[in-house]
């Protein structure tokens, strides 16, 4: 942190509560320990989520997961499973879960302003029975993230409204932000040829999604 930046003492829980105020009964009562028909419906339509994990040492990670709508399988009102698709082989989420099972998820549904939050305890599984019916393009997932639900609730729409996330008019012209290939070239091969990076990324999109 720069030397000229003034850092005040960290705000303690009691003081923070004085600033934030106390959640209303309405807010407290919307948290459940199991899925209901509305949360099940939301999950069945959602094509995208983010999952937060941490290692035993406290290292943090938030990772996106996306697939055809309804890719997360509801096993029962207290259990869901997320298929693990091919990725960059870092395995941050999976490795964190093997050390610390506590996870937090946010499900998004395009065009819907509220989101769904789910907190629970996860484990990495490879049980073919649990993973059955989760194939895409004829390819079954080798692993899955099985989550026992502790809390599930719908989150108010304010963040999505403020960000105009689903507003078509708020979408940027894709040309104003650097391409993935240009980013990797500039970071890993400054001044190098862009073509190999473009070819690698396009090949991965076409051949390594599943």
N, C-alpha and C positions, 0 to 999 in steps of 0.2 A: 504494500500500500504506500502511495507517495507520502513523503515526510510532511508535506504541507496540508495534509488532510487531517482534520480534527476528528478524533474518534471518542465518542462518549461511552460511558459504561453501558454494558448490555442491559436491556430492559428485562426485569424479572417478571415472572408469571403474574404476580399480584398486580404490579403496575400495568402490565400489558392488558390484563382483564379490565382494569379501570379505564383504559383508553378505548378498548374495543366494545366494552359493554358485555352484557350477558345474553346468550342466545335465548330466543323465545321458546315457549313450549312447542309451537308449531315446528320450529327448526329441529328441536330435540326428538320430537315424535315421528319425524320422517325417516329416521334411521332404523333399519330392521336387520335381523340376524339371518334372514332367509329371503329368497327371491319370491316376489308375488307375480301376478299375471302381467303387470305393466313392465316390471324389470325384465321378465322373461321375454316379453314381446320386443323390448328395446334391443336386448342382446341378439335376438333372432334376426333383427334387421341391420345390425351394426356391422360395417365393413372395416372398422378401424378402432384401435385402442392403443393406449400407452401404458406400460407396466413399469413401476418403480421398484427397485430392489436395492439392497445394500449388503456388502460383504461383512464377515465377522469383525473386520477391523474398522468398519464404518465407511468404506469406499462406496460412493453412490453411483447409481446408473438409472436412467430412464430410457426405455427402448420402445420404438413403435412396432406394432403388429397389424398387418392388414391382409385381407383375403376377401373372397366373395362374401356378400352379406350373410350373416349367421354362421361365420366360420368358428365361433366359439360354441362348443357343445355343452348344453346344460344336462348334467347327469341327474341331479335332483335339486330340490330347493336350497340345498346347502353346498352344492358342489358343481364346479364347471371345469372344463379342460380346454386349453389353448393348444392347437397344433403347432409344432416347431418346424418351420420351413427352412430351406437352405439359406444361408447368410454368409457373412464374412469370416466365419469360423472363430471369431473372438470369443463368443459364448459368454459374454459378460453377465447376462441375465441368468442363464442356467447355472453358471459357476457360483454366482452370489446366492442363489436359492439353496445350493448344496451346503452353504455355510450358515445362511440366515433365512429361514422360511418366510419371514414376514414380507408381504407384497401389497402394493396399492395400484389399482387400475382405474383408468378413466376411459369409458366407452363414448365414442362420438357417433352421431347419426346425421349424415348430410341433410341440411335443410331444417333440422330440428334444433331449437335454441338451447334446450336443456341437455345436460349430459348425465351419464350414470357413473357413479363411483362405487367401487367395490374394494374392500380391504379384507385380507385373509392370510392364510398360511399355505404355502405352496410346496410341492415337491416335483422333481423331474421324473417322468415315468416313460416306459417303453412297452407297456402292456398292449398287445394287438387288439384285445377286446375293447379297451378304453378308447383306442385310436381308430376303431372301425368306423366307416362312414365318413372319414375326414379326408379322403383322397381328393386331389384336384389334378385334372389332366392325367388321370390314371396313376398318379404317384401318391403313395401313402406317406404320411409323416413318420419319421423314425422315432421321434420323441414327442412328448407333450408336457405341458405344465398343468398339473392337477392342483386346483385351488379349493380349499375348504373355506367357506365364507364366514367372516366374523361380523362384517358390516356391509350393508348395501343401501344406497340412497340416491335419489335424484338430486342433482345440483342445480341451483337456480340459473337462470339464463343470462345473468348480467355480463359474465366474461365474454360470451359469444356475441351478445348485443354490442358491447363496447368495441370488440375487435372487428365487427362486421364480417365474421368468418365465412358465413354462407352468402354474403352479398356479392352477386356477380360483378357489380360495379367496382368492388374493392379489389378484385383480382388484378395483379400487376401484369404489365406487358412482359412476357417471359424474356424478351430481349434485354431488359434493363438489369437482369441479374446474371452473373457469369454461369456458364454451363458447368455441369459436374466434371466433364472432361477437362475443361480449362482450369478448374480448381485443382484437380489432381496433378495436372501437368505443372502448374505454377508452384505447387507445394513440394512435389517430389522430383520434378525434372525441369527446373527453371530454364527457359529458353529452348526446351526440347520440341520435338515434333508433336503436334496435337493429334495427328491421325491415329497413332497406336492407342492412345487413351480413349478416343472416341470409339474405336473398334472394340476395345475390351469391354467398355461399359455397355454398348449396344448388344454385344454377344451375351453378356450376363443377363440383361433384361429379357432377351429372347429365349435363352436356353437354360437359365439357372433359377427361374422363379420357383420351380417345384422339383 
